[in-house]
Amino acid sequence: MLRFDIITIFPEFFSEAIDCGILRRARNAGLVEITAHDLRQWTTDKHHVIDDRPFGGGDGMVLKPEPIFTAVEALTGASRREDFPAKTRVMLLSPQGQVLSQPLAQKIAENTAHVVLICGRYEGVDERVAEVLITDEISIGDYVLSGGEPAATVVIDAVVRLLPGALGSETSAVFESFSEGLLDHPQYTRPPEFRGMKVPEVLLSGNHAEIERWRKEAAIAKTRRKRPDLLKE
């Protein structure tokens, strides 16, 4: 079982996000365990303060190191990344991190047993958290969100659907966009003709070799049209 622990100041954000579709099916099947924890439970002051103004001045607030260190220690049993149990990752969701990709999601799904996701907020997280605790800093794109909660949901969904048994078909994830460095080929379903628009004849032929050849060529053409950067890579 793959275990996700989410450190956030808005645990209620995840109550519905992880209780539908593939994530709910995977949880019910015992493939994954997902728990959202309120960062405030690891504070020690009566007001449960989790942020403060940045040293040196500037706008906004920064998440304090103390509750995050205490949270990670409680969830992993270690206070430094080099002491984490095997197959444990502590990830900071941040626009400054490595951009999430299909190969990275596959690597997490195959080689990880426990993921702690730290959801940033405000102007960010005290840098000492990244220096000592973080194994991966992950971004879902070159833009800024109000917090790491949506990004954490994206990471979880991208990883869980790659776990064996999470999808209805064991080959579903293999032939998706980005799995082979290309966008997925065009998809069609019934009716074979709709408002004068016809499904390509080859898909109705029953010739599996020809269908596979058409799909490969169509995937390359779609990638060239929509994401030519992938072909360069």
C-alpha positions in Angstrom: 0.0 0.0 0.0 1.2 3.5 -0.9 0.6 6.0 1.9 0.1 9.7 1.5 0.2 12.2 4.4 -0.7 15.7 3.5 0.4 18.6 5.8 -1.9 21.6 5.2 -3.7 24.4 6.9 -6.9 23.5 5.0 -7.4 19.7 5.5 -11.1 20.1 4.6 -9.9 20.9 1.0 -9.3 17.2 0.5 -12.5 15.7 1.9 -14.2 15.5 -1.5 -11.2 15.5 -3.8 -10.0 12.1 -2.5 -13.4 10.6 -2.2 -14.4 10.2 -5.9 -13.5 8.3 -9.0 -10.2 6.4 -9.2 -8.9 7.8 -5.9 -11.9 6.4 -4.0 -11.7 3.1 -5.8 -8.0 2.8 -5.0 -8.6 3.6 -1.4 -11.5 1.1 -1.1 -9.3 -1.5 -2.7 -6.5 -1.0 -0.1 -4.1 0.3 -2.7 -3.5 3.7 -1.2 -4.1 5.5 2.1 -4.6 9.3 2.0 -4.7 11.4 5.2 -4.8 15.2 5.4 -3.4 16.7 8.6 -4.0 20.2 10.0 -0.6 21.8 10.5 -1.9 23.7 13.5 -2.1 20.5 15.5 1.7 20.6 15.7 1.9 24.1 17.1 2.6 24.7 20.8 1.2 28.2 21.5 -2.4 28.8 22.5 -3.2 30.7 19.3 -1.8 27.9 17.0 0.3 30.3 15.0 1.8 28.7 11.9 3.2 31.7 10.1 5.2 34.9 10.7 6.6 37.9 8.8 9.7 37.4 6.7 13.1 38.5 8.1 14.4 41.4 6.1 11.0 42.8 5.4 8.6 42.4 2.5 5.0 41.6 1.9 3.1 38.5 3.1 3.8 35.8 5.6 6.0 32.8 5.7 5.2 29.3 7.2 7.2 28.8 10.3 9.7 25.9 10.5 8.8 24.6 14.0 5.4 23.0 13.3 6.5 21.6 9.9 9.6 19.9 11.5 7.4 18.5 14.3 4.8 17.3 11.7 7.4 15.5 9.6 9.1 14.0 12.6 5.7 12.6 13.8 4.8 11.2 10.4 8.2 9.7 9.4 9.9 9.1 12.7 13.0 11.1 11.6 14.1 14.8 11.7 16.4 14.8 8.7 15.9 13.5 5.2 19.0 11.2 5.4 17.4 9.4 8.3 14.0 8.8 6.7 12.8 5.2 6.3 13.4 3.5 3.0 11.1 4.5 0.2 10.0 7.6 2.0 9.7 11.0 0.2 8.9 14.3 1.8 7.7 16.7 -1.0 7.2 20.4 -0.9 4.6 21.7 -3.4 6.2 24.9 -4.8 6.2 26.8 -8.1 10.0 26.7 -7.8 10.2 22.9 -7.9 10.8 20.3 -10.5 7.8 20.2 -12.9 5.7 17.1 -12.4 5.9 14.8 -15.4 4.6 11.3 -16.3 8.0 9.7 -15.8 8.3 11.3 -12.4 4.8 10.1 -11.4 5.8 6.6 -12.6 9.0 6.7 -10.5 7.0 7.7 -7.4 4.4 5.0 -8.0 7.0 2.3 -8.5 9.6 3.2 -5.9 7.8 4.8 -3.0 5.9 3.5 0.0 5.3 6.7 1.9 4.9 10.3 0.6 4.5 13.3 2.9 3.2 16.3 1.0 3.8 19.8 2.4 1.4 22.4 1.1 3.0 25.8 0.9 1.1 29.0 1.6 1.5 32.8 1.5 5.0 33.8 0.5 6.3 30.3 1.0 7.9 28.1 3.6 11.0 28.8 5.8 14.0 27.8 3.8 15.3 25.6 6.6 12.5 23.1 5.8 13.8 22.7 2.3 17.4 22.5 3.4 16.9 19.7 5.9 13.6 17.8 5.3 12.7 18.0 1.6 13.6 15.1 -0.7 11.6 16.6 -3.7 10.3 20.0 -4.5 7.5 19.7 -7.0 5.7 22.2 -9.2 2.7 21.4 -11.4 3.5 24.3 -13.8 5.0 27.7 -14.2 2.3 29.7 -12.4 1.5 30.6 -8.8 -1.4 29.2 -6.8 -2.8 30.4 -3.6 -1.5 27.3 -1.9 -0.1 23.8 -2.5 -3.4 22.0 -1.9 -4.5 21.9 -5.6 -1.0 20.8 -6.6 -1.0 18.1 -3.9 -4.2 16.7 -5.3 -2.7 16.6 -8.8 0.3 14.8 -7.6 -1.8 12.2 -5.8 -4.1 11.6 -8.7 -1.2 11.3 -11.2 0.6 8.8 -9.0 -2.3 6.7 -7.8 -3.7 6.0 -11.2 -0.4 4.3 -12.1 -0.6 1.8 -9.2 -1.4 -1.7 -10.4 -5.1 -2.3 -10.0 -6.1 1.3 -9.7 -7.5 1.6 -13.3 -10.1 -0.7 -14.8 -7.6 -1.9 -17.4 -4.0 -2.8 -16.7 -3.0 -1.2 -20.0 -4.9 2.0 -19.7 -2.0 4.0 -18.2 0.5 2.5 -20.6 -1.1 4.0 -23.8 -1.9 7.5 -22.4 -0.5 10.8 -23.4 3.2 11.3 -22.4 3.7 7.6 -21.5 5.8 7.2 -24.7 6.8 10.8 -25.1 3.8 11.5 -27.4 0.3 12.8 -27.0 -2.4 10.1 -27.1 -3.9 9.3 -30.5 -7.4 10.7 -31.4 -10.3 8.7 -29.8 -13.7 8.0 -31.3 -16.9 6.2 -30.2 -20.4 5.6 -31.5 -22.1 6.8 -33.6 -19.8 6.2 -36.6 -21.2 9.3 -38.2 -22.4 12.5 -36.4 -23.5 15.6 -38.2 -21.6 14.6 -41.3 -18.4 13.9 -39.4 -17.2 10.3 -39.9 -15.0 8.1 -37.8 -11.8 7.1 -39.8 -12.6 4.0 -41.8 -9.5 2.2 -40.5 -10.9 2.1 -37.0 -14.0 0.3 -38.3 -12.0 -2.2 -40.3 -11.2 -4.7 -37.6 -7.6 -4.9 -38.9 -5.6 -4.5 -35.7 -2.3 -4.0 -37.4 -3.6 -1.2 -39.6 -5.4 0.4 -36.6 -2.2 0.3 -34.5 -0.2 1.9 -37.4 -2.9 4.6 -37.9 -2.9 5.4 -34.2 0.9 5.7 -34.1 0.9 8.1 -37.0 -2.0 10.0 -35.7 -0.3 10.4 -32.3 2.8 11.8 -34.0 0.8 14.2 -36.1 -1.2 15.4 -33.0 2.0 15.9 -31.1 3.6 17.8 -33.9 0.5 20.1 -34.1 -0.1 20.6 -30.4 3.2 20.0 -28.6 6.1 20.1 -31.1 8.5 20.5 -28.1 7.9 16.9 -27.2 9.2 15.7 -30.6 12.3 17.8 -30.1 12.9 16.0 -26.8 
